[in-house]
Amino acid sequence: MSEPQAYNLWSLVVLNSVLFVFFAFSFFKPTTARDWRSFGAFSAFLVALFTEMYGFPLTIYLLSGWLQSRFPGVDWFSHNSGHLLETMVGWRGNPHFGPFHILSFVFVGGGFWLISSAWPILYRAQKEGALAVTGPYASVRHPQYVGFALVMFGFLLQWPTLVTLIMFPVLVTMYWRLARAEERQALAEFGDRYAAYARTTPAFVPRLFRRRDAKSLTG
């Protein structure tokens, strides 16, 4: 029996791209032009990822000579070998149960959880003209952007490609710039209250222990 086709599965490219983009959209629900830019960039990352995962393995094609010379005996154009990290460390079992693949699920699941839990709080605060400081916003000022970064990093662990490796720092920088623009807007709208919130709450990486004076902002 012949092995199942590894690539040129464009129906899977479309199906996975649509499912994950819709999944993210259901949580993020972009409304402003800024929201759509950040969501569009994230969607482009997913499309590039699934194109190489199921459509055409550009990264493996470009690196095939180098990979074959250092890892002889590996069929680099089989689908399992596309899990580059597992293959390069010598994982012999099913790559879907490999350490990097399992770790990727933690990051991807955690990222989507963060996005989904932050959105209703932000939506309610915007509707009421208030400052979002509860839930994930009590730990970081930009949980949705952190969530997007976690999802992308998780997918890089699962299926790294040259295109997504280049896109990742570009998108993280874009999210950082969008976050700074939002902070300037929030400072103009909420003044000292937002300034106090920003002093006690990290932008992207939560502290293990919150400062005591931060609690007053959630009241």
N, CA, C and O of each residue as an XYZ file, in Angstrom:
876
protein
N       0.846     -1.194      0.000
C       0.000      0.000      0.000
C       0.882      1.245      0.000
O       1.903      1.293      0.686
N       0.488      2.228     -0.759
C       1.257      3.465     -0.811
C       0.943      4.334      0.396
O      -0.145      4.269      0.968
N       1.938      5.160      0.774
C       1.739      6.064      1.897
C       0.735      7.141      1.522
O       0.650      7.533      0.358
N      -0.026      7.622      2.498
C      -0.976      8.690      2.194
C      -0.246      9.953      1.751
O       0.890     10.202      2.152
N      -0.903     10.730      0.934
C      -0.304     11.958      0.415
C       0.009     12.907      1.563
O      -0.828     13.149      2.433
N       1.239     13.446      1.551
C       1.670     14.301      2.653
C       1.305     15.764      2.415
O       0.961     16.473      3.361
N       1.374     16.230      1.159
C       1.147     17.634      0.851
C       0.200     17.766     -0.350
O      -0.355     16.778     -0.830
N       0.032     18.988     -0.815
C      -0.947     19.310     -1.868
C      -2.374     19.010     -1.421
O      -3.258     18.747     -2.237
N      -2.575     19.054     -0.112
C      -3.915     18.844      0.440
C      -4.553     20.216      0.681
O      -4.746     20.632      1.824
N      -4.871     20.898     -0.397
C      -5.313     22.290     -0.301
C      -6.668     22.425      0.370
O      -6.985     23.475      0.928
N      -7.467     21.371      0.320
C      -8.745     21.425      1.035
C      -8.512     21.514      2.537
O      -9.265     22.183      3.244
N      -7.456     20.833      3.035
C      -7.125     20.923      4.460
C      -6.542     22.289      4.807
O      -6.747     22.793      5.911
N      -5.819     22.885      3.868
C      -5.307     24.244      4.083
C      -6.482     25.201      4.310
O      -6.498     25.978      5.265
N      -7.461     25.122      3.407
C      -8.626     26.006      3.508
C      -9.428     25.706      4.765
O      -9.822     26.619      5.490
N      -9.671     24.416      5.023
C     -10.494     24.031      6.169
C      -9.869     24.483      7.480
O     -10.548     25.096      8.304
N      -8.587     24.194      7.688
C      -7.936     24.576      8.939
C      -7.814     26.090      9.073
O      -7.992     26.633     10.163
N      -7.513     26.769      7.976
C      -7.403     28.232      8.031
C      -8.739     28.848      8.434
O      -8.791     29.714      9.308
N      -9.818     28.399      7.796
C     -11.143     28.942      8.098
C     -11.539     28.634      9.539
O     -12.056     29.507     10.236
N     -11.305     27.405      9.992
C     -11.700     27.021     11.348
C     -10.977     27.838     12.404
O     -11.606     28.358     13.326
N      -9.654     27.958     12.278
C      -8.890     28.659     13.300
C      -9.115     30.163     13.239
O      -9.164     30.826     14.275
N      -9.253     30.709     12.026
C      -9.529     32.142     11.912
C     -10.902     32.461     12.497
O     -11.059     33.447     13.216
N     -11.889     31.630     12.190
C     -13.229     31.841     12.740
C     -13.226     31.671     14.260
O     -13.899     32.412     14.976
N     -12.461     30.689     14.744
C     -12.346     30.453     16.189
C     -11.787     31.686     16.880
O     -12.304     32.119     17.909
N     -10.722     32.253     16.304
C     -10.138     33.460     16.886
C     -11.092     34.644     16.766
O     -11.201     35.458     17.683
N     -11.778     34.735     15.635
C     -12.715     35.840     15.421
C     -13.854     35.800     16.442
O     -14.292     36.846     16.920
N     -14.336     34.599     16.779
C     -15.442     34.476     17.727
C     -15.060     34.978     19.106
O     -15.923     35.391     19.881
N     -13.754     34.944     19.421
C     -13.282     35.443     20.704
C     -12.929     36.923     20.649
O     -13.276     37.690     21.546
N     -12.227     37.318     19.573
C     -11.674     38.671     19.502
C     -12.708     39.700     19.064
O     -12.731     40.814     19.586
N     -13.561     39.341     18.115
C     -14.621     40.223     17.605
C     -14.088     41.622     17.301
O     -14.453     42.573     17.993
N     -13.238     41.775     16.290
C     -12.680     43.102     15.970
C     -13.769     44.089     15.567
O     -14.709     43.746     14.850
N     -13.625     45.302     16.036
C     -14.601     46.350     15.724
C     -13.933     47.574     15.102
O     -14.444     48.123     14.126
N     -12.804     48.007     15.649
C     -12.117     49.189     15.138
C     -11.138     48.802     14.030
O     -10.836     47.625     13.833
N     -10.651     49.812     13.314
C      -9.648     49.566     12.279
C      -8.389     48.952     12.876
O      -7.742     48.109     12.254
N      -8.048     49.381     14.085
C      -6.880     48.826     14.762
C      -7.088     47.351     15.083
O      -6.175     46.540     14.924
N      -8.284     47.008     15.532
C      -8.610     45.609     15.811
C      -8.474     44.761     14.549
O      -7.917     43.663     14.585
N      -8.986     45.277     13.442
C      -8.955     44.508     12.201
C      -7.531     44.319     11.695
O      -7.216     43.279     11.116
N      -6.666     45.309     11.905
C      -5.267     45.160     11.489
C      -4.586     44.052     12.273
O      -3.893     43.214     11.696
N      -4.778     44.044     13.581
C      -4.137     43.020     14.406
C      -4.699     41.643     14.106
O      -3.958     40.661     14.061
N      -6.010     41.567     13.899
C      -6.628     40.282     13.581
C      -6.227     39.806     12.184
O      -6.000     38.614     11.976
N      -6.141     40.726     11.233
C      -5.736     40.362      9.880
C      -4.313     39.819      9.839
O      -4.034     38.861      9.117
N      -3.417     40.421     10.606
C      -2.035     39.943     10.646
C      -1.968     38.551     11.265
O      -1.222     37.693     10.794
N      -2.744     38.331     12.316
C      -2.799     37.017     12.942
C      -3.356     35.978     11.964
O      -2.854     34.856     11.900
N      -4.375     36.342     11.214
C      -4.961     35.436     10.226
C      -3.956     35.088      9.141
O      -3.901     33.942      8.695
N      -3.154     36.067      8.706
C      -2.135     35.806      7.692
C      -1.104     34.807      8.207
O      -0.624     33.962      7.451
N      -0.766     34.900      9.478
C       0.158     33.946     10.087
C      -0.411     32.533     10.005
O       0.299     31.596      9.639
N      -1.695     32.377     10.346
C      -2.328     31.057     10.313
C      -2.373     30.494      8.892
O      -2.096     29.312      8.687
N      -2.719     31.327      7.916
C      -2.786     30.861      6.531
C      -1.406     30.408      6.054
O      -1.283     29.373      5.399
N      -0.366     31.183      6.383
C       1.003     30.803      5.999
C       1.398     29.484      6.654
O       2.041     28.640      6.029
N       1.016     29.315      7.899
C       1.325     28.085      8.626
C       0.678     26.866      7.966
O       1.360     25.887      7.665
N      -0.633     26.927      7.743
C      -1.343     25.763      7.210
C      -1.005     25.507      5.740
O      -1.131     24.381      5.259
N      -0.577     26.552      5.028
C      -0.145     26.352      3.649
C       1.078     25.441      3.601
O       1.173     24.564      2.742
N       2.010     25.651      4.524
C       3.192     24.784      4.557
C       2.903     23.448      5.228
O       3.542     22.446      4.908
N       1.969     23.421      6.137
C       1.673     22.187      6.852
C       0.986     21.169      5.949
O       1.252     19.971      6.040
N       0.100     21.651      5.074
C      -0.680     20.728      4.243
C      -0.560     20.984      2.740
O      -0.850     20.096      1.938
N      -0.139     22.181      2.354
C      -0.108     22.524      0.940
C       1.236     22.267      0.289
O       1.418     21.258     -0.393
N       2.182     23.177      0.495
C       3.513     23.044     -0.101
C       4.563     23.308      0.970
O       4.565     24.395      1.548
N       5.467     22.352      1.263
C       6.452     22.511      2.354
C       7.642     23.355      1.929
O       8.739     22.829      1.738
N       7.439     24.645      1.781
C       8.480     25.533      1.280
C       9.746     25.461      2.124
O      10.850     25.395      1.585
N       9.588     25.475      3.454
C      10.751     25.458      4.344
C      11.582     24.199      4.140
O      12.803     24.276      4.008
N      10.931     23.047      4.112
C      11.657     21.789      3.929
C      12.285     21.735      2.538
O      13.391     21.218      2.376
N      11.592     22.261      1.545
C      12.141     22.290      0.185
C      13.424     23.120      0.135
O      14.412     22.699     -0.469
N      13.414     24.292      0.764
C      14.587     25.165      0.739
C      15.739     24.623      1.572
O      16.904     24.830      1.232
N      15.420     23.928      2.663
C      16.449     23.422      3.579
C      16.739     21.939      3.378
O      17.489     21.352      4.158
N      16.165     21.323      2.352
C      16.269     19.875      2.207
C      17.721     19.396      2.114
O      18.063     18.367      2.696
N      18.574     20.120      1.397
C      19.974     19.723      1.287
C      20.673     19.734      2.629
O      21.372     18.785      2.985
N      20.481     20.817      3.378
C      21.108     20.935      4.706
C      20.553     19.887      5.662
O      21.309     19.262      6.406
N      19.237     19.692      5.646
C      18.621     18.717      6.545
C      19.084     17.303      6.223
O      19.390     16.532      7.132
N      19.140     16.953      4.937
C      19.511     15.594      4.557
C      20.958     15.298      4.904
O      21.298     14.168      5.254
N      21.817     16.316      4.808
C      23.232     16.100      5.110
C      23.477     15.895      6.606
O      24.430     15.218      6.991
N      22.633     16.467      7.436
C      22.827     16.352      8.878
C      21.939     15.295      9.522
O      22.221     14.820     10.622
N      20.877     14.935      8.837
C      19.975     13.912      9.353
C      19.693     12.892      8.246
O      18.569     12.805      7.751
N      20.711     12.125      7.860
C      20.525     11.151      6.770
C      19.539     10.059      7.193
O      19.418      9.721      8.370
N      18.855      9.535      6.213
C      17.909      8.464      6.488
C      16.512      8.941      6.819
O      15.599      8.128      6.965
N      16.328     10.253      6.941
C      15.007     10.811      7.232
C      14.315     11.185      5.929
O      14.901     11.849      5.075
N      13.085     10.762      5.784
C      12.286     11.183      4.630
C      11.667     12.535      4.954
O      10.599     12.610      5.561
N      12.341     13.594      4.548
C      11.936     14.935      4.954
C      10.658     15.406      4.286
O      10.079     16.413      4.695
N      10.210     14.691      3.263
C       8.970     15.093      2.605
C       7.777     14.254      3.048
O       6.707     14.319      2.443
N       7.967     13.456      4.118
C       6.812     12.828      4.754
C       6.192     13.839      5.709
O       6.875     14.744      6.188
N       4.909     13.688      5.983
C       4.240     14.688      6.808
C       4.804     14.734      8.222
O       4.965     15.816      8.787
N       5.107     13.575      8.802
C       5.612     13.544     10.179
C       6.925     14.296     10.325
O       7.191     14.877     11.377
N       7.752     14.291      9.278
C       9.039     14.991      9.354
C       8.866     16.496      9.362
O       9.791     17.228      9.716
N       7.682     16.968      8.971
C       7.421     18.409      9.036
C       7.404     18.933     10.449
O       7.542     20.137     10.663
N       7.239     18.054     11.423
C       7.383     18.446     12.831
C       8.884     18.523     13.102
O       9.460     17.626     13.717
N       9.500     19.586     12.644
C      10.957     19.665     12.581
C      11.632     19.474     13.929
O      12.645     18.779     14.017
N      11.097     20.073     14.970
C      11.775     20.005     16.259
C      11.821     18.577     16.783
O      12.859     18.123     17.264
N      10.696     17.865     16.691
C      10.688     16.468     17.123
C      11.662     15.624     16.303
O      12.401     14.807     16.852
N      11.657     15.825     14.996
C      12.530     15.049     14.123
C      13.996     15.340     14.396
O      14.813     14.419     14.423
N      14.344     16.612     14.601
C      15.741     16.995     14.782
C      16.305     16.555     16.125
O      17.516     16.366     16.240
N      15.468     16.386     17.144
C      15.966     15.893     18.442
C      15.925     14.379     18.522
O      16.310     13.798     19.536
N      15.455     13.731     17.447
C      15.479     12.280     17.402
C      14.281     11.588     18.003
O      14.372     10.422     18.388
N      13.147     12.283     18.096
C      11.942     11.658     18.624
C      11.492     10.547     17.681
O      11.302     10.785     16.488
N      11.321      9.337     18.209
C      11.034      8.176     17.374
C       9.550      7.836     17.305
O       9.122      7.134     16.390
N       8.774      8.313     18.239
C       7.360      7.978     18.257
C       6.545      8.900     17.375
O       7.087      9.660     16.573
N       5.238      8.820     17.534
C       4.329      9.699     16.804
C       4.628     11.146     17.195
O       4.572     11.481     18.378
N       4.946     12.015     16.224
C       5.311     13.393     16.573
C       4.185     14.158     17.257
O       4.444     15.139     17.953
N       2.941     13.728     17.071
C       1.825     14.402     17.720
C       1.832     14.198     19.234
O       1.134     14.904     19.963
N       2.616     13.238     19.699
C       2.762     13.001     21.134
C       4.161     13.369     21.624
O       4.553     13.022     22.738
N       4.901     14.073     20.781
C       6.238     14.507     21.150
C       6.215     15.675     22.112
O       5.178     16.317     22.275
N       7.353     15.969     22.760
C       7.396     17.027     23.782
C       7.069     18.415     23.241
O       6.360     19.182     23.892
N       7.576     18.742     22.063
C       7.314     20.070     21.513
C       5.854     20.212     21.089
O       5.255     21.277     21.240
N       5.287     19.124     20.555
C       3.892     19.180     20.127
C       2.967     19.342     21.330
O       2.019     20.126     21.288
N       3.242     18.605     22.392
C       2.418     18.728     23.605
C       2.558     20.124     24.200
O       1.573     20.736     24.614
N       3.805     20.626     24.238
C       4.023     21.976     24.768
C       3.306     23.010     23.908
O       2.817     24.018     24.419
N       3.245     22.759     22.601
C       2.559     23.712     21.723
C       1.083     23.805     22.087
O       0.502     24.889     22.031
N       0.465     22.677     22.460
C      -0.937     22.702     22.850
C      -1.151     23.574     24.085
O      -2.178     24.242     24.209
N      -0.179     23.565     24.998
C      -0.275     24.390     26.210
C      -0.299     25.867     25.827
O      -1.128     26.629     26.323
N       0.619     26.269     24.939
C       0.692     27.673     24.532
C      -0.523     28.079     23.696
O      -1.111     29.136     23.921
N      -0.894     27.233     22.731
C      -2.036     27.574     21.876
C      -3.317     27.630     22.694
O      -4.088     28.582     22.576
N      -3.553     26.608     23.530
C      -4.751     26.601     24.374
C      -4.766     27.753     25.356
O      -5.803     28.385     25.560
N      -3.610     28.033     25.975
C      -3.528     29.146     26.908
C      -3.758     30.481     26.233
O      -4.393     31.371     26.800
N      -3.236     30.625     25.010
C      -3.432     31.874     24.277
C      -4.882     32.116     23.926
O      -5.397     33.219     24.107
N      -5.553     31.071     23.418
C      -6.966     31.226     23.083
C      -7.817     31.454     24.341
O      -8.793     32.203     24.305
N      -7.446     30.812     25.437
C      -8.173     31.046     26.699
C      -8.029     32.499     27.124
O      -8.999     33.125     27.550
N      -6.813     33.037     27.008
C      -6.568     34.418     27.420
C      -7.368     35.388     26.561
O      -7.962     36.334     27.079
N      -7.385     35.157     25.250
C      -8.147     36.022     24.344
C      -9.628     35.970     24.673
O     -10.295     37.002     24.750
N     -10.142     34.745     24.869
C     -11.579     34.583     25.103
C     -12.013     35.132     26.455
O     -13.124     35.646     26.581
N     -11.156     35.033     27.468
C     -11.533     35.531     28.796
C     -11.389     37.048     28.899
O     -12.061     37.683     29.712
N     -10.512     37.630     28.076
C     -10.304     39.082     28.139
C     -11.369     39.846     27.361
O     -11.751     40.950     27.751
N     -11.852     39.263     26.260
C     -12.759     40.005     25.394
C     -14.024     40.484     26.091
O     -14.335     41.670     25.981
N     -14.793     39.627     26.818
C     -16.030     40.130     27.425
C     -15.797     41.242     28.432
O     -16.635     42.130     28.590
N     -14.656     41.196     29.114
C     -14.346     42.249     30.086
C     -14.074     43.564     29.367
O     -14.559     44.617     29.782
N     -13.302     43.503     28.297
C     -13.013     44.711     27.530
C     -14.283     45.252     26.880
O     -14.519     46.460     26.895
N     -15.093     44.378     26.314
C     -16.330     44.798     25.655
C     -17.259     45.499     26.641
O     -17.830     46.543     26.328
N     -17.409     44.921     27.833
C     -18.281     45.516     28.834
C     -17.745     46.866     29.296
O     -18.507     47.813     29.490
N     -16.421     46.946     29.471
C     -15.821     48.212     29.907
C     -16.001     49.290     28.842
O     -16.308     50.436     29.170
N     -15.814     48.936     27.575
C     -15.988     49.911     26.498
C     -17.435     50.377     26.409
O     -17.703     51.550     26.150
N     -18.361     49.457     26.625
C     -19.771     49.804     26.562
C     -20.163     50.760     27.676
O     -20.999     51.643     27.490
N     -19.546     50.570     28.838
C     -19.859     51.403     29.999
C     -18.976     52.634     30.092
O     -19.153     53.456     30.991
N     -18.019     52.772     29.168
C     -17.096     53.895     29.226
C     -16.169     53.822     30.409
O     -15.740     54.850     30.934
N     -15.849     52.596     30.841
C     -15.009     52.381     32.006
C     -13.662     51.806     31.577
O     -13.427     51.519     30.403
N     -12.794     51.649     32.561
C     -11.463     51.095     32.343
C     -11.478     49.611     32.675
O     -11.940     49.227     33.750
N     -10.981     48.769     31.774
C     -10.934     47.326     32.013
C      -9.756     47.005     32.919
O      -8.601     47.132     32.513
N     -10.047     46.589     34.147
C      -8.982     46.306     35.120
C      -9.212     44.992     35.860
O      -8.469     44.680     36.790
N     -10.216     44.221     35.472
C     -10.498     42.975     36.179
C     -10.139     41.779     35.294
O      -9.757     41.948     34.136
N     -10.263     40.580     35.843
C      -9.931     39.375     35.092
C      -8.479     39.398     34.656
O      -7.609     39.754     35.450
N      -8.192     39.026     33.410
C      -6.801     39.064     32.927
C      -6.194     40.461     32.961
O      -4.978     40.617     33.078
N      -7.055     41.481     32.859
C      -6.552     42.855     32.886
C      -6.010     43.254     34.255
O      -5.335     44.275     34.380
N      -6.300     42.459     35.277
C      -5.719     42.724     36.590
C      -4.265     42.277     36.654
O      -3.524     42.693     37.545
N      -3.855     41.430     35.711
C      -2.479     40.912     35.712
C      -1.615     41.540     34.630
O      -0.432     41.796     34.852
N      -2.202     41.793     33.446
C      -1.473     42.445     32.355
C      -2.402     43.441     31.671
O      -3.621     43.270     31.663
N      -1.808     44.481     31.098
C      -2.618     45.521     30.483
C      -3.123     45.132     29.091
O      -4.106     45.695     28.611
N      -2.462     44.184     28.449
C      -2.831     43.823     27.076
C      -2.948     42.303     26.930
O      -2.176     41.702     26.182
N      -3.885     41.680     27.621
C      -3.979     40.214     27.584
C      -4.305     39.651     26.210
O      -3.865     38.548     25.884
N      -5.068     40.381     25.391
C      -5.411     39.847     24.077
C      -4.193     39.768     23.159
O      -4.036     38.798     22.418
N      -3.344     40.768     23.205
C      -2.125     40.714     22.398
C      -1.187     39.635     22.921
O      -0.527     38.954     22.136
N      -1.122     39.475     24.229
C      -0.322     38.390     24.801
C      -0.867     37.048     24.328
O      -0.105     36.136     24.008
N      -2.206     36.933     24.285
C      -2.828     35.703     23.826
C      -2.464     35.369     22.392
O      -2.151     34.220     22.082
N      -2.503     36.365     21.510
C      -2.129     36.137     20.123
C      -0.672     35.677     20.019
O      -0.358     34.769     19.248
N       0.215     36.306     20.796
C       1.627     35.926     20.769
C       1.822     34.499     21.265
O       2.643     33.764     20.716
N       1.082     34.095     22.293
C       1.192     32.730     22.810
C       0.729     31.712     21.771
O       1.363     30.672     21.595
N      -0.371     32.006     21.086
C      -0.880     31.088     20.057
C       0.154     30.935     18.942
O       0.438     29.818     18.511
N       0.711     32.040     18.479
C       1.686     31.967     17.395
C       2.933     31.217     17.832
O       3.469     30.412     17.072
N       3.400     31.472     19.050
C       4.583     30.760     19.543
C       4.299     29.268     19.657
O       5.156     28.445     19.337
N       3.098     28.917     20.113
C       2.729     27.512     20.201
C       2.769     26.825     18.849
O       3.256     25.701     18.732
N       2.254     27.503     17.824
C       2.287     26.906     16.491
C       3.710     26.801     15.951
O       4.008     25.886     15.184
N       4.589     27.717     16.335
C       5.991     27.619     15.925
C       6.652     26.386     16.534
O       7.477     25.742     15.887
N       6.297     26.056     17.773
C       6.828     24.839     18.387
C       6.318     23.597     17.660
O       7.034     22.606     17.524
N       5.086     23.665     17.200
C       4.457     22.514     16.564
C       4.928     22.318     15.130
O       5.181     21.188     14.712
N       5.048     23.409     14.371
C       5.384     23.297     12.950
C       6.139     24.557     12.518
O       5.549     25.435     11.888
N       7.415     24.664     12.837
C       8.162     25.877     12.480
C       8.405     25.966     10.979
O       8.731     24.969     10.335
N       8.246     27.160     10.427
C       8.540     27.406      9.017
C       9.323     28.708      8.909
O       9.286     29.545      9.811
N      10.026     28.867      7.804
C      10.800     30.094      7.607
C       9.884     31.314      7.553
O      10.206     32.364      8.109
N       8.741     31.170      6.883
C       7.826     32.304      6.736
C       7.267     32.723      8.092
O       7.274     33.909      8.421
N       6.782     31.768      8.883
C       6.195     32.127     10.179
C       7.261     32.575     11.176
O       6.984     33.390     12.056
N       8.477     32.050     11.042
C       9.564     32.519     11.912
C       9.893     33.976     11.624
O      10.237     34.727     12.536
N       9.789     34.379     10.361
C      10.016     35.781     10.005
C       8.828     36.633     10.440
O       9.002     37.753     10.920
N       7.623     36.098     10.268
C       6.430     36.861     10.610
C       6.292     37.078     12.108
O       5.795     38.120     12.535
N       6.721     36.117     12.910
C       6.482     36.186     14.355
C       7.031     37.463     14.990
O       6.259     38.184     15.622
N       8.334     37.788     14.857
C       8.813     39.033     15.483
C       8.182     40.281     14.884
O       8.002     41.286     15.572
N       7.843     40.214     13.590
C       7.188     41.368     12.942
C       5.820     41.605     13.583
O       5.463     42.742     13.893
N       5.060     40.530     13.779
C       3.728     40.662     14.365
C       3.802     41.061     15.829
O       2.996     41.869     16.291
N       4.760     40.507     16.566
C       4.912     40.896     17.968
C       5.234     42.388     18.068
O       4.704     43.085     18.932
N       6.103     42.872     17.182
C       6.420     44.307     17.165
C       5.179     45.127     16.818
O       4.945     46.185     17.402
N       4.392     44.638     15.870
C       3.162     45.339     15.499
C       2.202     45.409     16.672
O       1.600     46.454     16.920
N       2.051     44.291     17.407
C       1.169     44.283     18.573
C       1.689     45.224     19.657
O       0.908     45.886     20.341
N       3.009     45.279     19.809
C       3.597     46.194     20.795
C       3.271     47.644     20.429
O       2.922     48.441     21.300
N       3.384     47.981     19.161
C       3.084     49.347     18.725
C       1.595     49.655     18.877
O       1.226     50.757     19.282
N       0.746     48.686     18.553
C      -0.685     48.890     18.739
C      -1.018     49.074     20.219
O      -1.863     49.894     20.578
N      -0.346     48.304     21.067
C      -0.587     48.427     22.506
C      -0.192     49.813     22.999
O      -0.908     50.408     23.805
N       0.927     50.330     22.529
C       1.367     51.660     22.947
C       0.380     52.729     22.469
O       0.099     53.687     23.188
N      -0.140     52.560     21.259
C      -1.124     53.517     20.754
C      -2.395     53.480     21.599
O      -2.981     54.522     21.892
N      -2.819     52.283     21.987
C      -4.000     52.158     22.841
C      -3.756     52.789     24.210
O      -4.664     53.377     24.796
N      -2.541     52.669     24.712
C      -2.229     53.262     26.014
C      -2.291     54.780     25.968
O      -2.773     55.418     26.903
N      -1.802     55.354     24.875
C      -1.887     56.814     24.745
C      -3.344     57.264     24.694
O      -3.714     58.281     25.281
N      -4.159     56.492     23.985
C      -5.578     56.814     23.900
C      -6.258     56.674     25.257
O      -7.069     57.521     25.633
N      -5.932     55.601     26.002
C      -6.519     55.388     27.327
C      -6.068     56.462     28.314
O      -6.846     56.890     29.167
N      -4.816     56.895     28.199
C      -4.315     57.936     29.089
C      -5.027     59.254     28.829
O      -5.332     59.998     29.761
N      -5.293     59.539     27.556
C      -6.017     60.761     27.233
C      -7.461     60.699     27.725
O      -8.036     61.720     28.100
N      -8.047     59.498     27.723
C      -9.447     59.352     28.119
C      -9.632     59.253     29.633
O     -10.565     59.835     30.185
N      -8.734     58.506     30.310
C      -8.931     58.228     31.735
C      -7.940     58.947     32.640
O      -8.106     58.946     33.860
N      -6.921     59.556     32.067
C      -6.000     60.374     32.837
C      -5.289     59.642     33.961
O      -4.698     58.583     33.751
N      -5.353     60.220     35.167
C      -4.604     59.686     36.308
C      -5.012     58.265     36.664
O      -4.190     57.488     37.151
N      -6.265     57.920     36.428
C      -6.713     56.566     36.769
C      -5.970     55.534     35.926
O      -5.541     54.501     36.442
N      -5.815     55.812     34.621
C      -5.065     54.866     33.798
C      -3.578     54.908     34.141
O      -2.917     53.869     34.127
N      -3.055     56.059     34.441
C      -1.647     56.173     34.810
C      -1.351     55.328     36.047
O      -0.321     54.658     36.113
N      -2.257     55.360     37.027
C      -2.081     54.550     38.243
C      -2.167     53.062     37.901
O      -1.397     52.256     38.422
N      -3.092     52.709     37.037
C      -3.237     51.318     36.614
C      -1.969     50.850     35.900
O      -1.497     49.741     36.152
N      -1.411     51.677     35.015
C      -0.213     51.318     34.267
C       0.995     51.170     35.186
O       1.873     50.348     34.923
N       1.050     51.972     36.280
C       2.178     51.867     37.204
C       2.167     50.556     37.975
O       3.223     50.063     38.371
N       0.990     49.989     38.193
C       0.888     48.801     39.047
C       0.666     47.505     38.265
O       0.726     46.419     38.843
N       0.412     47.607     36.968
C       0.100     46.420     36.164
C       1.045     46.346     34.970
O       1.099     47.284     34.174
N       1.793     45.248     34.829
C       2.721     45.124     33.704
C       1.983     45.131     32.372
O       0.799     44.802     32.307
N       2.683     45.504     31.322
C       2.063     45.567     30.000
C       1.823     44.177     29.424
O       0.751     43.911     28.880
N       2.811     43.285     29.538
C       2.703     41.995     28.845
C       3.042     40.782     29.709
O       2.455     39.717     29.517
N       3.957     40.912     30.641
C       4.385     39.770     31.454
C       3.887     39.969     32.879
O       4.331     40.899     33.553
N       2.977     39.124     33.358
C       2.416     39.332     34.698
C       3.439     39.095     35.793
O       4.342     38.269     35.657
N       3.282     39.834     36.878
C       4.101     39.603     38.056
C       3.542     38.431     38.847
O       2.341     38.166     38.813
N       4.419     37.731     39.559
C       3.968     36.627     40.397
C       3.135     37.137     41.560
O       2.192     36.481     42.002
N       3.497     38.318     42.050
C       2.766     38.901     43.172
C       2.373     40.326     42.809
O       3.210     41.132     42.403
N       1.095     40.621     42.959
C       0.608     41.965     42.649
C       0.933     42.912     43.785
O       0.955     42.533     44.956
N       1.183     44.151     43.409
C       1.400     45.176     44.427
C       0.083     45.496     45.118
O      -0.984     45.493     44.505
N       0.193     45.772     46.410
C      -1.022     45.987     47.199
C      -1.830     47.153     46.709
O      -3.059     47.094     46.755
N      -1.198     48.227     46.234
C      -1.961     49.387     45.810
C      -2.693     49.171     44.507
O      -3.508     50.008     44.118
N      -2.423     48.042     43.798
C      -3.144     47.752     42.564
C      -4.578     47.303     42.859
O      -5.456     47.444     42.008
N      -4.821     46.768     44.047
C      -6.150     46.240     44.358
C      -7.216     47.319     44.346
O      -8.376     47.037     44.046
N      -6.844     48.546     44.666
C      -7.833     49.618     44.729
C      -8.415     49.937     43.365
O      -9.506     50.500     43.272
N      -7.692     49.579     42.294
C      -8.185     49.892     40.960
C      -9.326     48.997     40.528
O     -10.093     49.358     39.636
N      -9.450     47.824     41.155
C     -10.501     46.896     40.761
C     -11.777     47.091     41.543
O     -12.765     46.401     41.291
N     -11.780     47.998     42.470
C     -12.951     48.204     43.282
C     -14.001     49.075     42.604
O     -15.056     49.335     43.184
